[in-house]
Amino acid sequence: MTTLPDTKTLILDLDRGWLTIWFNTPENRNALSDDLVKELTAVLTAIQDGRAVRGVTLRGRGGVFCAGGDLKAFMKSLSGDFDHDSAAAMNRSGGALFALVNSMPQVVVALVEGAAIAGGLGLACCADIVAVTEDAKFSLTETQIGITPAQIAPYVVQRFGLKTARRLMLTGARFTGADAASLGLADFVVADAAELEATETTVRKDVMRCAPDAVAATKEILLATRRLEPDAMMDFAADRFARCLLSDEGREGIASFVEKRKPKWAE
């Protein structure tokens, strides 16, 4: 039984092991307000250590994915007693959310329609799989308003590569969903919201055929490739392989193959 926290800025839809998280503040274009960041962090933290939830979809209500930071809240902060340490702490809390999304043991899917701007684009970059509509709009606008895309930088580079990330982050250049695949952002580019949902359905079916602990271990290995030296990487991968092989999942998976049947997690 998965217990999810109560939320006001998010709508949570848990369906047969898949959690769809809707950003639900269309009045501010689903901006990353303090409340939304706290609630999204709480939801992801609540599910990350279990395997009842096999996948997560991030999506925005009102035809908009996420417009990035809450600039109106920034303005209010600047008019009050808001010093360097306060600004840095606020930014770091956003960084903790991006790191959490990026490292979730479950498969994370971002379905993007409308706009994914600044931190909203950074959030999409943290997902494992990204599907966008052709007319979706993207930009890293921070430098155009005198700030920096700070906490999202590692994930933008991870998704686009350094060359393209430099251009997008330093110029604020705009692009659409039609360009998102060639730039490296999108795994799927579709015509409209209906096709987004059809694409997600296919992804869900694929993921649900995979063993949840094996998926979690594979994500650990993938992310470790960015930080471990070759010898350490081999040891790390060997350890995760051994854990998987000797686990109940591993034994069930091998047995199901030999016996020519579906494993229990795929039934």
Backbone torsions as a table, in degrees:
resi	resn	phi	psi	omega
1	MET	NA	121.5	-179.5
2	THR	-95.8	121.9	177.8
3	THR	-100.3	118.7	-178.5
4	LEU	-104.1	145.2	179.2
5	PRO	-70.5	156.6	173.3
6	ASP	-70.1	141.7	-178.7
7	THR	-136.9	150.8	176.4
8	LYS	-112.5	-31.1	-178.2
9	THR	-95.5	-6.3	-178.1
10	LEU	-125.4	147.3	167.7
11	ILE	-109.8	128.1	-175.8
12	LEU	-110.1	128.1	-179.3
13	ASP	-128.0	101.9	-179.6
14	LEU	-98.8	118.1	-174.4
15	ASP	-135.3	106.6	174.6
16	ARG	49.8	51.0	174.9
17	GLY	85.2	8.1	178.8
18	TRP	-126.2	126.9	-178.0
19	LEU	-105.5	118.1	171.4
20	THR	-97.3	125.2	179.1
21	ILE	-109.3	111.6	178.2
22	TRP	-94.3	124.4	169.3
23	PHE	-72.6	125.8	-168.3
24	ASN	-128.6	50.5	170.7
25	THR	-128.9	64.0	-176.7
26	PRO	-61.8	-20.4	178.8
27	GLU	-63.4	-25.4	174.0
28	ASN	-117.9	25.6	177.5
29	ARG	59.1	37.9	177.1
30	ASN	55.9	38.8	179.1
31	ALA	-63.6	157.7	-178.8
32	LEU	-81.8	71.4	177.0
33	SER	-69.7	166.5	177.5
34	ASP	-57.8	-41.9	-178.2
35	ASP	-65.9	-43.3	-179.3
36	LEU	-65.0	-42.6	178.6
37	VAL	-61.4	-44.7	-179.6
38	LYS	-64.5	-42.8	-178.0
39	GLU	-70.0	-41.4	178.6
40	LEU	-64.2	-40.7	176.8
41	THR	-61.1	-42.3	-179.3
42	ALA	-65.2	-41.5	-179.5
43	VAL	-64.7	-48.4	-178.4
44	LEU	-65.3	-38.3	177.8
45	THR	-63.6	-35.9	-178.3
46	ALA	-66.4	-27.3	-175.3
47	ILE	-106.3	-11.7	-167.6
48	GLN	-68.0	-28.6	-176.2
49	ASP	-90.7	-7.0	178.0
50	GLY	-106.0	171.7	178.7
51	ARG	-122.4	11.2	175.5
52	ALA	-65.9	-35.1	173.7
53	VAL	-94.1	119.3	-174.3
54	ARG	-95.8	-22.7	-178.6
55	GLY	-155.5	158.6	-177.8
56	VAL	-132.9	133.3	172.9
57	THR	-113.6	132.3	174.6
58	LEU	-105.0	130.9	-176.0
59	ARG	-154.9	154.5	-178.3
60	GLY	-110.9	138.4	172.9
61	ARG	-75.3	159.9	176.7
62	GLY	76.7	16.4	178.1
63	GLY	73.7	16.8	179.1
64	VAL	-131.0	134.0	177.4
65	PHE	-73.6	-69.5	-178.5
66	CYS	-167.8	129.7	-176.8
67	ALA	-89.0	8.7	177.6
68	GLY	91.7	-151.7	-176.9
69	GLY	-63.3	154.5	180.0
70	ASP	-84.4	92.2	-173.0
71	LEU	-68.1	-30.9	176.7
72	LYS	-65.0	-37.6	176.2
73	ALA	-67.6	-37.4	175.7
74	PHE	-58.5	-43.8	-177.9
75	MET	-63.3	-42.1	178.0
76	LYS	-62.8	-39.6	179.4
77	SER	-62.9	-40.8	-178.1
78	LEU	-67.5	-23.6	-179.9
79	SER	-84.9	-6.0	-179.9
80	GLY	-111.9	-155.3	-178.7
81	ASP	-88.8	81.7	-172.4
82	PHE	-125.5	104.5	-174.9
83	ASP	-102.7	-174.6	-176.9
84	HIS	-58.4	-46.4	-177.5
85	ASP	-63.7	-37.6	178.3
86	SER	-65.1	-43.3	179.9
87	ALA	-65.3	-42.2	-179.9
88	ALA	-65.5	-40.7	179.9
89	ALA	-64.6	-41.5	178.1
90	MET	-61.4	-44.5	-179.5
91	ASN	-66.0	-38.7	-179.1
92	ARG	-67.4	-32.0	177.7
93	SER	-64.4	-35.3	173.4
94	GLY	-65.7	-39.4	177.9
95	GLY	-61.9	-37.2	177.9
96	ALA	-63.7	-37.2	177.2
97	LEU	-65.3	-47.1	179.8
98	PHE	-60.0	-41.7	178.9
99	ALA	-63.4	-38.0	179.4
100	LEU	-65.7	-47.5	178.5
101	VAL	-59.3	-44.8	-177.6
102	ASN	-62.3	-32.7	-172.4
103	SER	-106.8	7.1	-179.9
104	MET	-54.2	138.0	178.4
105	PRO	-67.3	-24.1	178.2
106	GLN	-83.1	160.5	172.8
107	VAL	-71.3	130.2	179.3
108	VAL	-112.9	126.3	-179.6
109	VAL	-115.3	133.4	173.4
110	ALA	-109.0	123.9	174.5
111	LEU	-106.8	114.3	-170.5
112	VAL	-114.7	120.5	168.0
113	GLU	-131.7	161.7	-176.5
114	GLY	70.1	-128.7	-175.1
115	ALA	-111.7	140.7	167.6
116	ALA	-130.3	97.6	-169.9
117	ILE	-115.4	143.0	174.2
118	ALA	50.7	-118.8	-179.3
119	GLY	-61.4	-25.4	175.1
120	GLY	-65.5	-40.5	174.7
121	LEU	-67.8	-40.0	177.4
122	GLY	-60.5	-39.3	178.7
123	LEU	-63.4	-42.6	177.3
124	ALA	-60.8	-36.6	-180.0
125	CYS	-64.8	-20.7	179.9
126	CYS	-81.1	-13.6	-177.4
127	ALA	-75.3	159.3	175.7
128	ASP	-77.3	-37.5	-176.5
129	ILE	-134.0	132.9	-177.4
130	VAL	-125.0	125.5	173.2
131	ALA	-120.5	136.4	-175.7
132	VAL	-133.9	155.8	170.8
133	THR	-85.0	154.3	-176.7
134	GLU	-58.7	-33.0	-176.2
135	ASP	-95.1	7.2	176.1
136	ALA	-61.7	150.6	-175.4
137	LYS	-119.0	136.4	-175.1
138	PHE	-133.8	144.5	172.9
139	SER	-170.8	147.4	171.9
140	LEU	-104.9	91.6	-167.2
141	THR	-91.2	1.5	-170.6
142	GLU	-54.7	-49.0	-176.1
143	THR	-65.5	-21.2	178.6
144	GLN	-73.6	-17.5	178.3
145	ILE	-116.9	19.3	170.8
146	GLY	85.3	13.5	175.8
147	ILE	-123.4	-169.6	-175.1
148	THR	-131.0	144.4	173.7
149	PRO	-76.1	74.5	-165.2
150	ALA	-76.1	-65.7	-173.1
151	GLN	-72.4	-24.1	-179.7
152	ILE	-82.7	-10.9	-173.6
153	ALA	-52.9	-48.0	-178.8
154	PRO	-59.7	-33.3	-175.0
155	TYR	-83.2	-30.6	173.3
156	VAL	-65.9	-44.6	177.4
157	VAL	-63.9	-42.2	178.8
158	GLN	-57.7	-39.4	-174.9
159	ARG	-85.0	-44.4	-173.4
160	PHE	-94.5	-23.1	-167.5
161	GLY	89.9	155.0	-172.8
162	LEU	-63.6	-41.4	-176.4
163	LYS	-59.3	-53.0	-178.2
164	THR	-70.7	-37.0	178.1
165	ALA	-59.7	-41.0	178.2
166	ARG	-58.5	-47.7	-178.3
167	ARG	-63.6	-46.8	-176.6
168	LEU	-67.4	-39.6	-176.5
169	MET	-77.3	-32.6	-176.0
170	LEU	-86.8	-17.6	-178.1
171	THR	-115.0	-17.4	-174.5
172	GLY	68.3	21.9	-175.9
173	ALA	-58.0	142.0	179.1
174	ARG	-94.7	149.6	171.8
175	PHE	-149.8	166.7	-177.3
176	THR	-114.2	174.3	178.1
177	GLY	-58.8	-30.1	-179.8
178	ALA	-62.3	-26.8	179.7
179	ASP	-95.8	-8.0	-167.7
180	ALA	-66.9	-31.3	179.8
181	ALA	-72.1	-45.6	-178.0
182	SER	-66.2	-27.4	178.1
183	LEU	-80.5	-15.8	178.4
184	GLY	104.7	-3.1	-178.0
185	LEU	-76.8	-50.7	-168.1
186	ALA	-97.0	137.5	169.8
187	ASP	-85.6	-29.1	-180.0
188	PHE	-138.4	135.6	173.5
189	VAL	-120.7	124.0	-174.1
190	VAL	-128.9	171.6	-173.2
191	ALA	-77.5	-39.5	-171.5
192	ASP	-156.3	-176.2	-176.6
193	ALA	-63.1	-36.5	179.4
194	ALA	-61.6	-40.6	178.3
195	GLU	-71.8	-29.6	173.0
196	LEU	-58.7	-46.6	-178.3
197	GLU	-66.4	-37.7	177.5
198	ALA	-64.8	-39.7	177.9
199	THR	-64.1	-43.4	179.4
200	GLU	-62.7	-38.4	178.6
201	THR	-59.0	-42.3	178.2
202	THR	-64.9	-43.7	178.9
203	VAL	-61.7	-44.3	178.9
204	ARG	-57.0	-47.5	-178.9
205	LYS	-59.4	-42.1	179.1
206	ASP	-63.4	-46.5	-177.9
207	VAL	-63.5	-40.6	-176.5
208	MET	-69.6	-10.8	172.7
209	ARG	-83.8	-9.6	-176.6
210	CYS	-99.5	147.1	-179.3
211	ALA	-73.1	130.4	-173.2
212	PRO	-62.3	-40.3	178.6
213	ASP	-70.8	-32.4	176.4
214	ALA	-67.0	-37.8	175.7
215	VAL	-62.1	-45.9	-179.5
216	ALA	-60.8	-43.7	179.4
217	ALA	-65.5	-38.4	179.5
218	THR	-65.0	-39.8	176.7
219	LYS	-64.2	-38.3	175.7
220	GLU	-59.5	-44.4	-179.7
221	ILE	-64.2	-45.5	179.6
222	LEU	-56.9	-47.0	-177.9
223	LEU	-71.5	-30.2	179.1
224	ALA	-67.5	-25.2	179.7
225	THR	-60.6	-20.8	-177.9
226	ARG	-83.7	-14.3	-171.8
227	ARG	-128.6	-16.0	-175.3
228	LEU	-100.5	143.9	173.3
229	GLU	-72.4	160.7	-172.7
230	PRO	-51.8	-47.6	-178.7
231	ASP	-64.5	-43.6	178.6
232	ALA	-64.7	-35.2	179.2
233	MET	-65.4	-41.5	178.5
234	MET	-62.7	-42.1	178.0
235	ASP	-64.2	-43.3	-179.0
236	PHE	-62.7	-47.4	179.8
237	ALA	-63.3	-41.3	179.0
238	ALA	-62.1	-41.1	178.7
239	ASP	-62.3	-47.2	-179.2
240	ARG	-66.0	-36.7	176.9
241	PHE	-62.6	-46.4	-178.6
242	ALA	-62.5	-43.0	177.9
243	ARG	-58.6	-45.3	-179.1
244	CYS	-65.5	-46.4	-176.4
245	LEU	-61.1	-39.8	-175.6
246	LEU	-87.9	-2.8	-179.1
247	SER	-79.3	168.8	175.1
248	ASP	-60.1	-38.3	177.9
249	GLU	-61.6	-47.4	-179.0
250	GLY	-61.1	-44.5	179.6
251	ARG	-63.4	-42.1	178.9
252	GLU	-66.0	-40.9	-179.1
253	GLY	-64.2	-45.4	179.0
254	ILE	-65.0	-43.0	179.7
255	ALA	-62.6	-40.6	-178.4
256	SER	-65.8	-34.9	177.7
257	PHE	-66.8	-47.3	-178.4
258	VAL	-64.4	-37.9	-177.3
259	GLU	-87.4	1.0	177.1
260	LYS	55.7	54.5	176.7
261	ARG	-141.7	168.9	177.0
262	LYS	-75.6	142.9	173.3
263	PRO	-70.2	160.4	-173.4
264	LYS	-58.7	-35.8	-177.4
265	TRP	-70.9	-16.0	-177.4
266	ALA	-103.3	1.7	-177.8
267	GLU	-75.9	NA	NA
